[in-house]
């Protein structure tokens, strides 16, 4: 039995997959192949098998779709609470500085007038 595969029109080495088969009786075999690839982008995977009893190889093409992995960011409650508290303190300090500057300006205009 000959077997071969292609990914992006490049032949796959036999070191990249393993093949196992069992005889199910009366000369019939069940064959399983596991292909190991590092998927960086989506592509077509073409597989083919040829045995002496077949006039042409049996071919199959599947689409390997790579999607972005979504990582669990965990609970952000503490970070949001801390950021909110710091923002509120900064706003309060800015309001105090603005009030003091405003009162100083008013005091100068009253004394000079």
Protein Blocks (a to p, Z undefined) as FASTA:
>chain_A
ZZdddeehiacdfklpccddddebjhiacdddddddddfbdcddddddddfkbmbdcddd
dddddddddddebjaklmmmmmmmmmmmmmmmmmmmmmmmmmmmmmmmmmmZZ
